[in-house]
């Protein structure tokens, strides 16, 4: 076959080459599928022979039954859809160990579908995403059924024993929506984030409830306490200022200091300021938590109070009533002050939950909320497993 110079190649030549290469890969794919099909069918045939106790055209007294032809079924493997001949036995109803009854997909396919779904695609988009590889579209209901396999893991996660090795705990909640017969209802996910004495961070647990009340928070924290989180090593509990949460923390870990989130507090202060005073007042208030020690912070507060008490008395009162809790982070090592004075670390994790649940306007029930939240938190825990926070290990 003559080879043309590069400058002499035309569009027609390129199209012919493309079609030839495409035909080659299509043929190669069919050969691979054919080999896989033969391999599975030979294994199924051997399984039937073992059950019967006699090979083809073999006469034995130990024969248990007779062959009775085949029936056809489809199974989806990770490289496509295959039609398989399933052997039958005349007088015996048996279930194949190679391809169990009602098994429609290989485990790798279910795992891939689960990951695509949990990483952010809707149930419909998940089925569409793998259609070119699997040869057919997987229905949204099938994806939902696969996701139900997480229920056992969720239950195990909620009931596991906890080690009492947490130095700092951050508590916060996130609001999601659930369908009901009377429109969408709010569901609150309460979350506990902990930093251990070895520097490992972990999303300890979560609970789906209907409000961030003191009773709900107490029930959630008390469950952590009963499972082993007594709080003997606990140095600080960081919260956003929710009154019910604060009361619940005092009931469960009454001996532990609480740290109020500065970010939430300054947002509250801003509500009491006129627009012309907003920027400068908030900027000067930041000097309180940027001080070198607690004594300097108290001096910075006194200076800020004297200037603003006559201009914005409610803004000053807002900080004054919680000043002690706002400065509790100064009792910890200086290298970690920036992480302990706000709830930013747990809010970054909750941001990932929001990102994942954004494609879903509403959930059908609490179980579907539990699956998604567990999947996101568990993935974050796996990512953090080998990444210790050095500033905490050095100062624990």
URWO-V204068 format. One record per pair of residues at least 6 apart in sequence whose ideal C-beta (glycine too) atoms are under 8 Angstrom apart, sorted by the first residue. I is the first residue (numbers start at 1). J is the second residue. Records with the same first field share a line. If there is no record, write none. Layout:
I = J / J
This chain:
4 = 13
29 = 80
32 = 79
33 = 79 / 80 / 82
36 = 77 / 79 / 82
37 = 82 / 83 / 84
40 = 82 / 84 / 98 / 99
41 = 84 / 85
43 = 98
44 = 84 / 85 / 86 / 87 / 96 / 98 / 99
45 = 87
47 = 87 / 96 / 97 / 98
48 = 67 / 87 / 89
49 = 55 / 56
51 = 64 / 65 / 89 / 92 / 94
52 = 63 / 64 / 65 / 66 / 67 / 89
53 = 60 / 62 / 63 / 64
54 = 60 / 62 / 63 / 64
56 = 67
64 = 92
65 = 89 / 90 / 91 / 92
66 = 89 / 90 / 91
67 = 87 / 88 / 89 / 90
68 = 88 / 89 / 90
69 = 87 / 88
70 = 85 / 86 / 87 / 88
71 = 85 / 86 / 88
72 = 83 / 84 / 85 / 86
73 = 83 / 84 / 86 / 99
74 = 81 / 82 / 83 / 84 / 104
75 = 81 / 82 / 84 / 99 / 103 / 104 / 105 / 106
76 = 82 / 104 / 105 / 106 / 109 / 134 / 135 / 136
77 = 105 / 106 / 108 / 109
78 = 106 / 108 / 109 / 112 / 133
79 = 133
80 = 133 / 134 / 135
81 = 134 / 135 / 136
84 = 99
86 = 96 / 99
95 = 101
105 = 113
109 = 130 / 134
110 = 146 / 149
112 = 130
113 = 126 / 127 / 130 / 138 / 142 / 143 / 146
114 = 146 / 147 / 149 / 150
116 = 126 / 129 / 130
117 = 123 / 126 / 143 / 146 / 147
118 = 147 / 356 / 372 / 375 / 376 / 379
119 = 356
120 = 355 / 356 / 359
121 = 129 / 359
122 = 140 / 359 / 360
123 = 140 / 141 / 143 / 144
124 = 140
125 = 359
126 = 138 / 140 / 143
127 = 137 / 138 / 139 / 140 / 142 / 143
128 = 137
130 = 138
131 = 137 / 138
144 = 368
147 = 368 / 371
148 = 367 / 371
150 = 371 / 374 / 375
151 = 367 / 370 / 371
153 = 374 / 378
154 = 370 / 371 / 374
157 = 205 / 374 / 378
158 = 205
159 = 227
160 = 227
161 = 227 / 228
162 = 204 / 224 / 227 / 228 / 229
163 = 196 / 228
164 = 228 / 229 / 230 / 231 / 232 / 233
165 = 196 / 197 / 198 / 233
166 = 194 / 195 / 196 / 197 / 204 / 229 / 231 / 233 / 234
167 = 195 / 196 / 197 / 233 / 234 / 235 / 236 / 392 / 396
168 = 194 / 195 / 234 / 235 / 236 / 237 / 238 / 332 / 340 / 392
169 = 192 / 193 / 194 / 195 / 204 / 234 / 236 / 237 / 238
170 = 192 / 193 / 194 / 237 / 238 / 239 / 343 / 345 / 346
171 = 190 / 191 / 192 / 193 / 217 / 221 / 237 / 238 / 239 / 240 / 245 / 249 / 343 / 346
172 = 191 / 193 / 239 / 240 / 343 / 346 / 347 / 350
173 = 188 / 189 / 190 / 191 / 212 / 242
174 = 188 / 189 / 191 / 350 / 353 / 354
175 = 186 / 187 / 188 / 189
176 = 186 / 187 / 188 / 189 / 357 / 363 / 369
177 = 184 / 185 / 186 / 187 / 361 / 362 / 363
178 = 184 / 185 / 186 / 187 / 362 / 363 / 364 / 365 / 366 / 369
179 = 185 / 362 / 363 / 364
184 = 361 / 362
185 = 210
186 = 210
187 = 208 / 209 / 210 / 363 / 366 / 369
188 = 208 / 209 / 210 / 211 / 212 / 216
189 = 206 / 207 / 208 / 209 / 353 / 369 / 373
190 = 206 / 207 / 209 / 212 / 216 / 217 / 220
191 = 203 / 205 / 206 / 346 / 349 / 350 / 377
192 = 203 / 204 / 205 / 206 / 220 / 221 / 224
193 = 201 / 202 / 203 / 204 / 345 / 346 / 349
194 = 201 / 202 / 203 / 204
195 = 201 / 202 / 389 / 392
196 = 202
197 = 233 / 396
198 = 388 / 393 / 396
199 = 388 / 389 / 390 / 392 / 393 / 396
200 = 384 / 385 / 388 / 389
201 = 345 / 384 / 389
202 = 381 / 384
203 = 349 / 377 / 380 / 381
204 = 224 / 229
205 = 220 / 223 / 224
206 = 373 / 374 / 377
207 = 216 / 219 / 220 / 223
208 = 366 / 369 / 370 / 373
209 = 216 / 220
210 = 216
212 = 242 / 244 / 245
213 = 244
214 = 243 / 244 / 245 / 247 / 248
215 = 244
216 = 244
217 = 242 / 244 / 245 / 247 / 248 / 249
218 = 247 / 248 / 251 / 252
220 = 248
221 = 248 / 249 / 251 / 252 / 253
222 = 251 / 252
224 = 252
225 = 231 / 252 / 253
231 = 252 / 253 / 255 / 256
234 = 253 / 256
235 = 256 / 257 / 331 / 332
236 = 256 / 257 / 258 / 259 / 328 / 329 / 331 / 332 / 340
237 = 249 / 253 / 256 / 257 / 258 / 259
238 = 258 / 259 / 261 / 340 / 342 / 343 / 346
239 = 245 / 246 / 249 / 258 / 259 / 260 / 261 / 343
240 = 260 / 261 / 264 / 343
241 = 260 / 261 / 264 / 265 / 268 / 322
246 = 258
249 = 256 / 258
250 = 258
257 = 325 / 328 / 331
258 = 325 / 328
259 = 325 / 326 / 328 / 329 / 340 / 341
260 = 322 / 325 / 326 / 328
261 = 341 / 342 / 343
262 = 289 / 326 / 341 / 342
263 = 342 / 343 / 344
264 = 342 / 343
265 = 318 / 319 / 322 / 326
266 = 282 / 285 / 286
268 = 318
269 = 281 / 282 / 285 / 315 / 318 / 319
270 = 278 / 282
272 = 312 / 314 / 315 / 318
273 = 281 / 282 / 312 / 315
274 = 312
277 = 308 / 311 / 312
281 = 308 / 311 / 312 / 315
284 = 304 / 307 / 308
285 = 304 / 319
287 = 300 / 304
288 = 297 / 300 / 301 / 304 / 319 / 326 / 327
289 = 297 / 326 / 327 / 329 / 337 / 341
291 = 297 / 299 / 300
293 = 330
294 = 327 / 330 / 331
297 = 327 / 330
298 = 323 / 327
301 = 319 / 323
304 = 316
305 = 316 / 320
308 = 315 / 316
309 = 316
319 = 326
326 = 341
329 = 337 / 340 / 341
330 = 337
332 = 340 / 395
333 = 391 / 395
335 = 391 / 394 / 395
336 = 391 / 392 / 395
339 = 345 / 391
349 = 377 / 380
352 = 376 / 380
353 = 372 / 373 / 376 / 377
356 = 372 / 375 / 376
357 = 363 / 372
360 = 372
363 = 369 / 372
